[in-house]
Structure formats: structure tokens, C-alpha cells
Amino acid sequence: MTGDGGIDILMITYDRPEYVRLSLPHLLDTCPADARVWLWHNGTDQPTLEAVEELRHHPRVHRFRQSPVNAGLTEPTNWLWSESTGSYLSKVDDDCLPDPDWLTILRQAHQDVPGFGVIGTWRFPAEDVDRALVAAKLADYPGGHQLFRNHWVQGSGYLLKRETLTQVGPLAGDETFTAWCLRAARLGWLNGWYHPFLPEDHMDDPRSPHTIYRTDADFLARRPLSARRTGVTTVAEWTEQMRHSARVVQAAPLDLREYQGWRLRRRNATRRLRLALTGRAPW
């Protein structure tokens, strides 16, 4: 596919050399000729930096920046969004392996359906799919495309229209990608997961064949930030949190009123109560 401004893709690397040695080559190998990969390395972990340096000069790598501290997600994302020129924008996490054809399929969907805003690959195993919940939010679009509607997708393996970013604007302050997607939805953009689902192997899920979490000791030594925040300490608990996340997104309502005002306050209160009683948040 030609005739557009190409695709700019961000990968943020941090303290996971085993994953980077899989995810970065995979991303570069699955990029079309007009894709540009922007690399942002957080921190000073030498093995991870070495994994990045090995491919820094690959013809698909467009820009590289290193932050001596963990700058998080907002600054790198806005760096890509503000300085890139592509018609489509994306981010792939350094612990993710999207379907090899993801960019071709998602870009064609965007070209055929002008109303698509943020559409993505699906990171949950087949065992987590609730067919009834999925069927309730499936929608058909021109060109034979189908979308599992949701007002947000995960911040990896997605494809975003430049027009959507122009209208919504950059991430604001400590705004999450979920909140940003909700802003886009309120402006009328259609978000969700392409269907049939395009798989994204999320290597931090203990069910992934590439995970580094084989034992509870492995997990405790290198827990993700979200696991530390929610008090998860074992592989089994982390796996259950992955399953619960899948249930949450599949059951998430499409009524935008649920994400503001008193309805949002009620949802947040339920979340805080669950955290206080169990030590774990429901998502």
C-alpha cells in the first residue's frame, strides 16, 4: 500500500534484555518499507542497552533517544507524536510480538474506514475469549472489516490515524493511554480490536512461551510495576490478573456516560474497595 505518509512506530525499552532481543528484531522484520521505528531507551541497564545498540543502525530505525532515568510513557509517546510525520502512528512494547501481518491489515482497515481512530491487535490467549461478550460488541464496516468495539485498547500493537491525534491532541500531564482513547471516543472516533483478532504475544503473561516468569522466584525478582502496585506476588496470581484484565475489557460498556461523572466515581469507589479488602485492584 502506497500513497500515504507511512507509519511511525515507537518502541520503549527498559530493563528487559531477553524480551528486547525478541521484540525489536520482530518489529523490524515485520515493518513495511515505509515504516519508521523510533527507539527510546529508559534507564542505564547495560544488557538491555546492548540489545538495542545491536540494531540501532538498522535501515528501519529512524530515531534513537536514551533517558538516563525511567521517563515512563508520556514523554516518549509525545516525542513520537510531535516530531513524526507519518499518516499512521503506533507503539509496540518491548515485551510484545504482534502478528506479522498486523500493520498491513490495520492500515488497510484505516484506509477503508475513515472513522476508525485507534484499532489494535489482541494480547490475550484464546482461552480468555468470552464469545458471548465479544459477539455483543462486534460491528461490521465497509471493506469487509469487523471491529470488536471498545473505547480503548492496550498501548501496544495499535495503529492510530494522524487525523485522530490532530483532533485529540497529545497526552496531557499524567494522562494514561486509556484516558486518551476515551477522549478520542468522545469526539466520535471508533476504537477497538480488529476481528478476527490479530494476536499479540504478550511475553509478560506467564502463559506466553517466551515469558521470563517460570517460577515464583523469577516473578518476585522482576515483577512488573502493575504487579507491585496491586500486591501480586506469585505467577498464579499474575496469571489470574491477566485473565481478569481480559474479562474487564470484553465486558466494558460502550456507553460513554459510564466513564465520567457519578458513574465514574462509582466505578473508582468499587475499585478502591476491592483493593482495600483484597490488596488487589480489579483491573
Protein Blocks (a to p, Z undefined) as FASTA:
>chain_A
ZZiebjadddddehilklmmmmmmmmmmmpcfkbccddddedjbfklmmmmmmmmmgckl
mbdcddfbdebjmlmmmmmmmmmmbfbdcdddfkbccdfklmmmmmmmmmmmmmbcbdcd
dfbdfklpcfklmmmmgccdehhiacdddfbdcfehiacdfklmmmnopaehjacfklmm
mmmmmnopacdddddddddddfklmkbmkbcblbfklmmmmgcfklmmnopabfklmmmm
mmmmmmmmmmpcfbfklmgcjllmmmmmmmmmmmmmnopafZZ
